[in-house]
Amino acid sequence: MEDFDETLFVVWRANLSVLVGSPGGAGRLARMMNFSPSFMKLIVAG
């Protein structure tokens, strides 16, 4: 990926952790983004 920017990735991961940090947050985010909960778990796991 030639446009990869490590700084933006760190910010993206931090924002993701805030969004899924509360109980049920990953499931809510998955529904809002039309992802399956299992796919969201893979994203959160890295």
mmCIF entry with sequence, helices, sheets and N, C-alpha, C, O atoms, coordinates in Angstrom:
data_MODEL
# 
_entry.id   MODEL 
# 
_entity.id                         1 
_entity.type                       polymer 
_entity.pdbx_number_of_molecules   1 
# 
_entity_poly.entity_id                      1 
_entity_poly.type                           'polypeptide(L)' 
_entity_poly.nstd_linkage                   no 
_entity_poly.nstd_monomer                   no 
_entity_poly.pdbx_seq_one_letter_code       MEDFDETLFVVWRANLSVLVGSPGGAGRLARMMNFSPSFMKLIVAG 
_entity_poly.pdbx_seq_one_letter_code_can   MEDFDETLFVVWRANLSVLVGSPGGAGRLARMMNFSPSFMKLIVAG 
_entity_poly.pdbx_strand_id                 A 
# 
loop_
_entity_poly_seq.entity_id 
_entity_poly_seq.num 
_entity_poly_seq.mon_id 
_entity_poly_seq.hetero 
1 1  MET n 
1 2  GLU n 
1 3  ASP n 
1 4  PHE n 
1 5  ASP n 
1 6  GLU n 
1 7  THR n 
1 8  LEU n 
1 9  PHE n 
1 10 VAL n 
1 11 VAL n 
1 12 TRP n 
1 13 ARG n 
1 14 ALA n 
1 15 ASN n 
1 16 LEU n 
1 17 SER n 
1 18 VAL n 
1 19 LEU n 
1 20 VAL n 
1 21 GLY n 
1 22 SER n 
1 23 PRO n 
1 24 GLY n 
1 25 GLY n 
1 26 ALA n 
1 27 GLY n 
1 28 ARG n 
1 29 LEU n 
1 30 ALA n 
1 31 ARG n 
1 32 MET n 
1 33 MET n 
1 34 ASN n 
1 35 PHE n 
1 36 SER n 
1 37 PRO n 
1 38 SER n 
1 39 PHE n 
1 40 MET n 
1 41 LYS n 
1 42 LEU n 
1 43 ILE n 
1 44 VAL n 
1 45 ALA n 
1 46 GLY n 
# 
_struct_asym.id          A 
_struct_asym.entity_id   1 
# 
loop_
_struct_conf.conf_type_id 
_struct_conf.id 
_struct_conf.pdbx_PDB_helix_id 
_struct_conf.beg_label_comp_id 
_struct_conf.beg_label_asym_id 
_struct_conf.beg_label_seq_id 
_struct_conf.pdbx_beg_PDB_ins_code 
_struct_conf.end_label_comp_id 
_struct_conf.end_label_asym_id 
_struct_conf.end_label_seq_id 
_struct_conf.pdbx_end_PDB_ins_code 
_struct_conf.beg_auth_comp_id 
_struct_conf.beg_auth_asym_id 
_struct_conf.beg_auth_seq_id 
_struct_conf.end_auth_comp_id 
_struct_conf.end_auth_asym_id 
_struct_conf.end_auth_seq_id 
_struct_conf.pdbx_PDB_helix_class 
_struct_conf.details 
_struct_conf.pdbx_PDB_helix_length 
HELX_P HELX_P1 AA1 GLU A 6  ? LEU A 19 ? GLU A 6  LEU A 19 1 ? 14 
HELX_P HELX_P2 AA2 GLY A 25 ? MET A 32 ? GLY A 25 MET A 32 1 ? 8  
HELX_P HELX_P3 AA3 PRO A 37 ? ALA A 45 ? PRO A 37 ALA A 45 1 ? 9  
# 
_struct_conf_type.id          HELX_P 
_struct_conf_type.criteria    ? 
_struct_conf_type.reference   ? 
# 
loop_
_atom_site.group_PDB 
_atom_site.id 
_atom_site.type_symbol 
_atom_site.label_atom_id 
_atom_site.label_alt_id 
_atom_site.label_comp_id 
_atom_site.label_asym_id 
_atom_site.label_entity_id 
_atom_site.label_seq_id 
_atom_site.pdbx_PDB_ins_code 
_atom_site.Cartn_x 
_atom_site.Cartn_y 
_atom_site.Cartn_z 
_atom_site.occupancy 
_atom_site.B_iso_or_equiv 
_atom_site.pdbx_formal_charge 
_atom_site.auth_seq_id 
_atom_site.auth_comp_id 
_atom_site.auth_asym_id 
_atom_site.auth_atom_id 
_atom_site.pdbx_PDB_model_num 
ATOM 1   N N  . MET A 1 1  ? 0.852   -1.169  0.000  1.00 0.00 ? 1  MET A N  1 
ATOM 2   C CA . MET A 1 1  ? 0.000   0.000   0.000  1.00 0.00 ? 1  MET A CA 1 
ATOM 3   C C  . MET A 1 1  ? 0.895   1.228   0.000  1.00 0.00 ? 1  MET A C  1 
ATOM 4   O O  . MET A 1 1  ? 1.523   1.526   1.016  1.00 0.00 ? 1  MET A O  1 
ATOM 5   N N  . GLU A 1 2  ? 0.967   1.921   -1.072 1.00 0.00 ? 2  GLU A N  1 
ATOM 6   C CA . GLU A 1 2  ? 1.915   3.020   -1.192 1.00 0.00 ? 2  GLU A CA 1 
ATOM 7   C C  . GLU A 1 2  ? 1.501   4.286   -0.460 1.00 0.00 ? 2  GLU A C  1 
ATOM 8   O O  . GLU A 1 2  ? 2.356   5.106   -0.127 1.00 0.00 ? 2  GLU A O  1 
ATOM 9   N N  . ASP A 1 3  ? 0.200   4.466   -0.200 1.00 0.00 ? 3  ASP A N  1 
ATOM 10  C CA . ASP A 1 3  ? -0.257  5.666   0.494  1.00 0.00 ? 3  ASP A CA 1 
ATOM 11  C C  . ASP A 1 3  ? -0.336  5.481   2.006  1.00 0.00 ? 3  ASP A C  1 
ATOM 12  O O  . ASP A 1 3  ? -0.922  6.313   2.698  1.00 0.00 ? 3  ASP A O  1 
ATOM 13  N N  . PHE A 1 4  ? 0.239   4.413   2.523  1.00 0.00 ? 4  PHE A N  1 
ATOM 14  C CA . PHE A 1 4  ? 0.171   4.110   3.944  1.00 0.00 ? 4  PHE A CA 1 
ATOM 15  C C  . PHE A 1 4  ? 0.954   5.138   4.746  1.00 0.00 ? 4  PHE A C  1 
ATOM 16  O O  . PHE A 1 4  ? 2.107   5.436   4.433  1.00 0.00 ? 4  PHE A O  1 
ATOM 17  N N  . ASP A 1 5  ? 0.327   5.671   5.773  1.00 0.00 ? 5  ASP A N  1 
ATOM 18  C CA . ASP A 1 5  ? 0.966   6.647   6.640  1.00 0.00 ? 5  ASP A CA 1 
ATOM 19  C C  . ASP A 1 5  ? 0.843   6.137   8.068  1.00 0.00 ? 5  ASP A C  1 
ATOM 20  O O  . ASP A 1 5  ? -0.263  6.045   8.602  1.00 0.00 ? 5  ASP A O  1 
ATOM 21  N N  . GLU A 1 6  ? 1.955   5.810   8.681  1.00 0.00 ? 6  GLU A N  1 
ATOM 22  C CA . GLU A 1 6  ? 1.968   5.232   10.020 1.00 0.00 ? 6  GLU A CA 1 
ATOM 23  C C  . GLU A 1 6  ? 1.287   6.143   11.038 1.00 0.00 ? 6  GLU A C  1 
ATOM 24  O O  . GLU A 1 6  ? 0.616   5.650   11.945 1.00 0.00 ? 6  GLU A O  1 
ATOM 25  N N  . THR A 1 7  ? 1.444   7.440   10.911 1.00 0.00 ? 7  THR A N  1 
ATOM 26  C CA . THR A 1 7  ? 0.826   8.380   11.842 1.00 0.00 ? 7  THR A CA 1 
ATOM 27  C C  . THR A 1 7  ? -0.691  8.295   11.762 1.00 0.00 ? 7  THR A C  1 
ATOM 28  O O  . THR A 1 7  ? -1.367  8.265   12.791 1.00 0.00 ? 7  THR A O  1 
ATOM 29  N N  . LEU A 1 8  ? -1.225  8.256   10.558 1.00 0.00 ? 8  LEU A N  1 
ATOM 30  C CA . LEU A 1 8  ? -2.669  8.154   10.403 1.00 0.00 ? 8  LEU A CA 1 
ATOM 31  C C  . LEU A 1 8  ? -3.188  6.817   10.921 1.00 0.00 ? 8  LEU A C  1 
ATOM 32  O O  . LEU A 1 8  ? -4.284  6.740   11.476 1.00 0.00 ? 8  LEU A O  1 
ATOM 33  N N  . PHE A 1 9  ? -2.406  5.781   10.737 1.00 0.00 ? 9  PHE A N  1 
ATOM 34  C CA . PHE A 1 9  ? -2.808  4.463   11.233 1.00 0.00 ? 9  PHE A CA 1 
ATOM 35  C C  . PHE A 1 9  ? -2.918  4.472   12.754 1.00 0.00 ? 9  PHE A C  1 
ATOM 36  O O  . PHE A 1 9  ? -3.862  3.903   13.303 1.00 0.00 ? 9  PHE A O  1 
ATOM 37  N N  . VAL A 1 10 ? -1.986  5.095   13.435 1.00 0.00 ? 10 VAL A N  1 
ATOM 38  C CA . VAL A 1 10 ? -2.020  5.176   14.889 1.00 0.00 ? 10 VAL A CA 1 
ATOM 39  C C  . VAL A 1 10 ? -3.260  5.936   15.345 1.00 0.00 ? 10 VAL A C  1 
ATOM 40  O O  . VAL A 1 10 ? -3.921  5.531   16.302 1.00 0.00 ? 10 VAL A O  1 
ATOM 41  N N  . VAL A 1 11 ? -3.576  7.026   14.671 1.00 0.00 ? 11 VAL A N  1 
ATOM 42  C CA . VAL A 1 11 ? -4.769  7.812   15.007 1.00 0.00 ? 11 VAL A CA 1 
ATOM 43  C C  . VAL A 1 11 ? -6.026  6.983   14.745 1.00 0.00 ? 11 VAL A C  1 
ATOM 44  O O  . VAL A 1 11 ? -6.943  6.984   15.565 1.00 0.00 ? 11 VAL A O  1 
ATOM 45  N N  . TRP A 1 12 ? -6.081  6.281   13.622 1.00 0.00 ? 12 TRP A N  1 
ATOM 46  C CA . TRP A 1 12 ? -7.224  5.448   13.279 1.00 0.00 ? 12 TRP A CA 1 
ATOM 47  C C  . TRP A 1 12 ? -7.447  4.368   14.334 1.00 0.00 ? 12 TRP A C  1 
ATOM 48  O O  . TRP A 1 12 ? -8.579  4.133   14.756 1.00 0.00 ? 12 TRP A O  1 
ATOM 49  N N  . ARG A 1 13 ? -6.367  3.711   14.759 1.00 0.00 ? 13 ARG A N  1 
ATOM 50  C CA . ARG A 1 13 ? -6.486  2.661   15.787 1.00 0.00 ? 13 ARG A CA 1 
ATOM 51  C C  . ARG A 1 13 ? -6.956  3.251   17.118 1.00 0.00 ? 13 ARG A C  1 
ATOM 52  O O  . ARG A 1 13 ? -7.763  2.634   17.814 1.00 0.00 ? 13 ARG A O  1 
ATOM 53  N N  . ALA A 1 14 ? -6.466  4.425   17.474 1.00 0.00 ? 14 ALA A N  1 
ATOM 54  C CA . ALA A 1 14 ? -6.888  5.065   18.721 1.00 0.00 ? 14 ALA A CA 1 
ATOM 55  C C  . ALA A 1 14 ? -8.375  5.416   18.664 1.00 0.00 ? 14 ALA A C  1 
ATOM 56  O O  . ALA A 1 14 ? -9.102  5.200   19.633 1.00 0.00 ? 14 ALA A O  1 
ATOM 57  N N  . ASN A 1 15 ? -8.821  5.950   17.547 1.00 0.00 ? 15 ASN A N  1 
ATOM 58  C CA . ASN A 1 15 ? -10.242 6.281   17.384 1.00 0.00 ? 15 ASN A CA 1 
ATOM 59  C C  . ASN A 1 15 ? -11.102 5.025   17.437 1.00 0.00 ? 15 ASN A C  1 
ATOM 60  O O  . ASN A 1 15 ? -12.171 5.031   18.047 1.00 0.00 ? 15 ASN A O  1 
ATOM 61  N N  . LEU A 1 16 ? -10.651 3.966   16.812 1.00 0.00 ? 16 LEU A N  1 
ATOM 62  C CA . LEU A 1 16 ? -11.387 2.705   16.831 1.00 0.00 ? 16 LEU A CA 1 
ATOM 63  C C  . LEU A 1 16 ? -11.508 2.178   18.250 1.00 0.00 ? 16 LEU A C  1 
ATOM 64  O O  . LEU A 1 16 ? -12.566 1.684   18.641 1.00 0.00 ? 16 LEU A O  1 
ATOM 65  N N  . SER A 1 17 ? -10.449 2.276   19.015 1.00 0.00 ? 17 SER A N  1 
ATOM 66  C CA . SER A 1 17 ? -10.502 1.775   20.383 1.00 0.00 ? 17 SER A CA 1 
ATOM 67  C C  . SER A 1 17 ? -11.466 2.589   21.236 1.00 0.00 ? 17 SER A C  1 
ATOM 68  O O  . SER A 1 17 ? -12.104 2.034   22.131 1.00 0.00 ? 17 SER A O  1 
ATOM 69  N N  . VAL A 1 18 ? -11.588 3.890   20.982 1.00 0.00 ? 18 VAL A N  1 
ATOM 70  C CA . VAL A 1 18 ? -12.569 4.704   21.706 1.00 0.00 ? 18 VAL A CA 1 
ATOM 71  C C  . VAL A 1 18 ? -13.984 4.272   21.319 1.00 0.00 ? 18 VAL A C  1 
ATOM 72  O O  . VAL A 1 18 ? -14.851 4.156   22.186 1.00 0.00 ? 18 VAL A O  1 
ATOM 73  N N  . LEU A 1 19 ? -14.223 4.036   20.038 1.00 0.00 ? 19 LEU A N  1 
ATOM 74  C CA . LEU A 1 19 ? -15.556 3.676   19.572 1.00 0.00 ? 19 LEU A CA 1 
ATOM 75  C C  . LEU A 1 19 ? -16.021 2.320   20.087 1.00 0.00 ? 19 LEU A C  1 
ATOM 76  O O  . LEU A 1 19 ? -17.210 2.136   20.348 1.00 0.00 ? 19 LEU A O  1 
ATOM 77  N N  . VAL A 1 20 ? -15.112 1.378   20.237 1.00 0.00 ? 20 VAL A N  1 
ATOM 78  C CA . VAL A 1 20 ? -15.504 0.030   20.662 1.00 0.00 ? 20 VAL A CA 1 
ATOM 79  C C  . VAL A 1 20 ? -15.179 -0.218  22.129 1.00 0.00 ? 20 VAL A C  1 
ATOM 80  O O  . VAL A 1 20 ? -15.317 -1.344  22.609 1.00 0.00 ? 20 VAL A O  1 
ATOM 81  N N  . GLY A 1 21 ? -14.755 0.808   22.842 1.00 0.00 ? 21 GLY A N  1 
ATOM 82  C CA . GLY A 1 21 ? -14.315 0.644   24.218 1.00 0.00 ? 21 GLY A CA 1 
ATOM 83  C C  . GLY A 1 21 ? -15.412 0.331   25.212 1.00 0.00 ? 21 GLY A C  1 
ATOM 84  O O  . GLY A 1 21 ? -15.153 -0.320  26.224 1.00 0.00 ? 21 GLY A O  1 
ATOM 85  N N  . SER A 1 22 ? -16.622 0.773   24.955 1.00 0.00 ? 22 SER A N  1 
ATOM 86  C CA . SER A 1 22 ? -17.712 0.506   25.890 1.00 0.00 ? 22 SER A CA 1 
ATOM 87  C C  . SER A 1 22 ? -18.294 -0.879  25.627 1.00 0.00 ? 22 SER A C  1 
ATOM 88  O O  . SER A 1 22 ? -18.158 -1.408  24.524 1.00 0.00 ? 22 SER A O  1 
ATOM 89  N N  . PRO A 1 23 ? -18.938 -1.467  26.626 1.00 0.00 ? 23 PRO A N  1 
ATOM 90  C CA . PRO A 1 23 ? -19.565 -2.778  26.409 1.00 0.00 ? 23 PRO A CA 1 
ATOM 91  C C  . PRO A 1 23 ? -20.574 -2.722  25.266 1.00 0.00 ? 23 PRO A C  1 
ATOM 92  O O  . PRO A 1 23 ? -21.459 -1.866  25.250 1.00 0.00 ? 23 PRO A O  1 
ATOM 93  N N  . GLY A 1 24 ? -20.436 -3.617  24.337 1.00 0.00 ? 24 GLY A N  1 
ATOM 94  C CA . GLY A 1 24 ? -21.322 -3.647  23.172 1.00 0.00 ? 24 GLY A CA 1 
ATOM 95  C C  . GLY A 1 24 ? -20.954 -2.664  22.090 1.00 0.00 ? 24 GLY A C  1 
ATOM 96  O O  . GLY A 1 24 ? -21.647 -2.573  21.077 1.00 0.00 ? 24 GLY A O  1 
ATOM 97  N N  . GLY A 1 25 ? -19.880 -1.928  22.278 1.00 0.00 ? 25 GLY A N  1 
ATOM 98  C CA . GLY A 1 25 ? -19.487 -0.907  21.308 1.00 0.00 ? 25 GLY A CA 1 
ATOM 99  C C  . GLY A 1 25 ? -19.137 -1.465  19.948 1.00 0.00 ? 25 GLY A C  1 
ATOM 100 O O  . GLY A 1 25 ? -19.476 -0.873  18.924 1.00 0.00 ? 25 GLY A O  1 
ATOM 101 N N  . ALA A 1 26 ? -18.458 -2.603  19.928 1.00 0.00 ? 26 ALA A N  1 
ATOM 102 C CA . ALA A 1 26 ? -18.067 -3.202  18.640 1.00 0.00 ? 26 ALA A CA 1 
ATOM 103 C C  . ALA A 1 26 ? -19.304 -3.635  17.858 1.00 0.00 ? 26 ALA A C  1 
ATOM 104 O O  . ALA A 1 26 ? -19.370 -3.452  16.643 1.00 0.00 ? 26 ALA A O  1 
ATOM 105 N N  . GLY A 1 27 ? -20.274 -4.203  18.547 1.00 0.00 ? 27 GLY A N  1 
ATOM 106 C CA . GLY A 1 27 ? -21.507 -4.618  17.873 1.00 0.00 ? 27 GLY A CA 1 
ATOM 107 C C  . GLY A 1 27 ? -22.287 -3.439  17.327 1.00 0.00 ? 27 GLY A C  1 
ATOM 108 O O  . GLY A 1 27 ? -22.805 -3.492  16.212 1.00 0.00 ? 27 GLY A O  1 
ATOM 109 N N  . ARG A 1 28 ? -22.373 -2.358  18.125 1.00 0.00 ? 28 ARG A N  1 
ATOM 110 C CA . ARG A 1 28 ? -23.069 -1.150  17.653 1.00 0.00 ? 28 ARG A CA 1 
ATOM 111 C C  . ARG A 1 28 ? -22.375 -0.558  16.433 1.00 0.00 ? 28 ARG A C  1 
ATOM 112 O O  . ARG A 1 28 ? -23.023 -0.187  15.454 1.00 0.00 ? 28 ARG A O  1 
ATOM 113 N N  . LEU A 1 29 ? -21.048 -0.476  16.504 1.00 0.00 ? 29 LEU A N  1 
ATOM 114 C CA . LEU A 1 29 ? -20.298 0.078   15.371 1.00 0.00 ? 29 LEU A CA 1 
ATOM 115 C C  . LEU A 1 29 ? -20.473 -0.793  14.135 1.00 0.00 ? 29 LEU A C  1 
ATOM 116 O O  . LEU A 1 29 ? -20.620 -0.276  13.027 1.00 0.00 ? 29 LEU A O  1 
ATOM 117 N N  . ALA A 1 30 ? -20.460 -2.092  14.310 1.00 0.00 ? 30 ALA A N  1 
ATOM 118 C CA . ALA A 1 30 ? -20.656 -3.008  13.177 1.00 0.00 ? 30 ALA A CA 1 
ATOM 119 C C  . ALA A 1 30 ? -22.015 -2.773  12.524 1.00 0.00 ? 30 ALA A C  1 
ATOM 120 O O  . ALA A 1 30 ? -22.111 -2.719  11.298 1.00 0.00 ? 30 ALA A O  1 
ATOM 121 N N  . ARG A 1 31 ? -23.065 -2.633  13.331 1.00 0.00 ? 31 ARG A N  1 
ATOM 122 C CA . ARG A 1 31 ? -24.395 -2.390  12.773 1.00 0.00 ? 31 ARG A CA 1 
ATOM 123 C C  . ARG A 1 31 ? -24.448 -1.050  12.044 1.00 0.00 ? 31 ARG A C  1 
ATOM 124 O O  . ARG A 1 31 ? -25.051 -0.955  10.974 1.00 0.00 ? 31 ARG A O  1 
ATOM 125 N N  . MET A 1 32 ? -23.827 -0.014  12.606 1.00 0.00 ? 32 MET A N  1 
ATOM 126 C CA . MET A 1 32 ? -23.849 1.305   11.966 1.00 0.00 ? 32 MET A CA 1 
ATOM 127 C C  . MET A 1 32 ? -23.125 1.286   10.629 1.00 0.00 ? 32 MET A C  1 
ATOM 128 O O  . MET A 1 32 ? -23.498 2.007   9.704  1.00 0.00 ? 32 MET A O  1 
ATOM 129 N N  . MET A 1 33 ? -22.087 0.458   10.528 1.00 0.00 ? 33 MET A N  1 
ATOM 130 C CA . MET A 1 33 ? -21.286 0.421   9.302  1.00 0.00 ? 33 MET A CA 1 
ATOM 131 C C  . MET A 1 33 ? -21.702 -0.710  8.369  1.00 0.00 ? 33 MET A C  1 
ATOM 132 O O  . MET A 1 33 ? -21.059 -0.944  7.346  1.00 0.00 ? 33 MET A O  1 
ATOM 133 N N  . ASN A 1 34 ? -22.785 -1.415  8.724  1.00 0.00 ? 34 ASN A N  1 
ATOM 134 C CA . ASN A 1 34 ? -23.277 -2.544  7.928  1.00 0.00 ? 34 ASN A CA 1 
ATOM 135 C C  . ASN A 1 34 ? -22.233 -3.646  7.770  1.00 0.00 ? 34 ASN A C  1 
ATOM 136 O O  . ASN A 1 34 ? -22.135 -4.269  6.713  1.00 0.00 ? 34 ASN A O  1 
ATOM 137 N N  . PHE A 1 35 ? -21.455 -3.883  8.825  1.00 0.00 ? 35 PHE A N  1 
ATOM 138 C CA . PHE A 1 35 ? -20.512 -4.993  8.876  1.00 0.00 ? 35 PHE A CA 1 
ATOM 139 C C  . PHE A 1 35 ? -21.126 -6.083  9.728  1.00 0.00 ? 35 PHE A C  1 
ATOM 140 O O  . PHE A 1 35 ? -21.998 -5.816  10.555 1.00 0.00 ? 35 PHE A O  1 
ATOM 141 N N  . SER A 1 36 ? -20.676 -7.299  9.530  1.00 0.00 ? 36 SER A N  1 
ATOM 142 C CA . SER A 1 36 ? -21.085 -8.357  10.445 1.00 0.00 ? 36 SER A CA 1 
ATOM 143 C C  . SER A 1 36 ? -20.274 -8.193  11.730 1.00 0.00 ? 36 SER A C  1 
ATOM 144 O O  . SER A 1 36 ? -19.145 -7.706  11.687 1.00 0.00 ? 36 SER A O  1 
ATOM 145 N N  . PRO A 1 37 ? -20.835 -8.593  12.866 1.00 0.00 ? 37 PRO A N  1 
ATOM 146 C CA . PRO A 1 37 ? -20.084 -8.498  14.117 1.00 0.00 ? 37 PRO A CA 1 
ATOM 147 C C  . PRO A 1 37 ? -18.775 -9.288  14.078 1.00 0.00 ? 37 PRO A C  1 
ATOM 148 O O  . PRO A 1 37 ? -17.787 -8.875  14.684 1.00 0.00 ? 37 PRO A O  1 
ATOM 149 N N  . SER A 1 38 ? -18.761 -10.416 13.374 1.00 0.00 ? 38 SER A N  1 
ATOM 150 C CA . SER A 1 38 ? -17.520 -11.198 13.305 1.00 0.00 ? 38 SER A CA 1 
ATOM 151 C C  . SER A 1 38 ? -16.446 -10.464 12.510 1.00 0.00 ? 38 SER A C  1 
ATOM 152 O O  . SER A 1 38 ? -15.267 -10.543 12.854 1.00 0.00 ? 38 SER A O  1 
ATOM 153 N N  . PHE A 1 39 ? -16.834 -9.751  11.450 1.00 0.00 ? 39 PHE A N  1 
ATOM 154 C CA . PHE A 1 39 ? -15.866 -8.962  10.693 1.00 0.00 ? 39 PHE A CA 1 
ATOM 155 C C  . PHE A 1 39 ? -15.309 -7.824  11.542 1.00 0.00 ? 39 PHE A C  1 
ATOM 156 O O  . PHE A 1 39 ? -14.117 -7.521  11.492 1.00 0.00 ? 39 PHE A O  1 
ATOM 157 N N  . MET A 1 40 ? -16.193 -7.194  12.327 1.00 0.00 ? 40 MET A N  1 
ATOM 158 C CA . MET A 1 40 ? -15.739 -6.112  13.199 1.00 0.00 ? 40 MET A CA 1 
ATOM 159 C C  . MET A 1 40 ? -14.759 -6.638  14.245 1.00 0.00 ? 40 MET A C  1 
ATOM 160 O O  . MET A 1 40 ? -13.791 -5.955  14.580 1.00 0.00 ? 40 MET A O  1 
ATOM 161 N N  . LYS A 1 41 ? -14.995 -7.836  14.763 1.00 0.00 ? 41 LYS A N  1 
ATOM 162 C CA . LYS A 1 41 ? -14.061 -8.429  15.719 1.00 0.00 ? 41 LYS A CA 1 
ATOM 163 C C  . LYS A 1 41 ? -12.691 -8.610  15.091 1.00 0.00 ? 41 LYS A C  1 
ATOM 164 O O  . LYS A 1 41 ? -11.675 -8.387  15.749 1.00 0.00 ? 41 LYS A O  1 
ATOM 165 N N  . LEU A 1 42 ? -12.649 -9.014  13.817 1.00 0.00 ? 42 LEU A N  1 
ATOM 166 C CA . LEU A 1 42 ? -11.364 -9.148  13.126 1.00 0.00 ? 42 LEU A CA 1 
ATOM 167 C C  . LEU A 1 42 ? -10.668 -7.801  12.975 1.00 0.00 ? 42 LEU A C  1 
ATOM 168 O O  . LEU A 1 42 ? -9.453  -7.706  13.151 1.00 0.00 ? 42 LEU A O  1 
ATOM 169 N N  . ILE A 1 43 ? -11.419 -6.774  12.656 1.00 0.00 ? 43 ILE A N  1 
ATOM 170 C CA . ILE A 1 43 ? -10.836 -5.435  12.520 1.00 0.00 ? 43 ILE A CA 1 
ATOM 171 C C  . ILE A 1 43 ? -10.267 -4.966  13.845 1.00 0.00 ? 43 ILE A C  1 
ATOM 172 O O  . ILE A 1 43 ? -9.145  -4.463  13.904 1.00 0.00 ? 43 ILE A O  1 
ATOM 173 N N  . VAL A 1 44 ? -11.046 -5.130  14.913 1.00 0.00 ? 44 VAL A N  1 
ATOM 174 C CA . VAL A 1 44 ? -10.607 -4.676  16.231 1.00 0.00 ? 44 VAL A CA 1 
ATOM 175 C C  . VAL A 1 44 ? -9.375  -5.461  16.685 1.00 0.00 ? 44 VAL A C  1 
ATOM 176 O O  . VAL A 1 44 ? -8.483  -4.899  17.319 1.00 0.00 ? 44 VAL A O  1 
ATOM 177 N N  . ALA A 1 45 ? -9.323  -6.741  16.369 1.00 0.00 ? 45 ALA A N  1 
ATOM 178 C CA . ALA A 1 45 ? -8.189  -7.585  16.769 1.00 0.00 ? 45 ALA A CA 1 
ATOM 179 C C  . ALA A 1 45 ? -6.918  -7.228  16.005 1.00 0.00 ? 45 ALA A C  1 
ATOM 180 O O  . ALA A 1 45 ? -5.817  -7.568  16.437 1.00 0.00 ? 45 ALA A O  1 
ATOM 181 N N  . GLY A 1 46 ? -7.065  -6.556  14.891 1.00 0.00 ? 46 GLY A N  1 
ATOM 182 C CA . GLY A 1 46 ? -5.895  -6.152  14.120 1.00 0.00 ? 46 GLY A CA 1 
ATOM 183 C C  . GLY A 1 46 ? -5.502  -7.187  13.152 1.00 0.00 ? 46 GLY A C  1 
ATOM 184 O O  . GLY A 1 46 ? -4.531  -7.008  12.417 1.00 0.00 ? 46 GLY A O  1 
# 
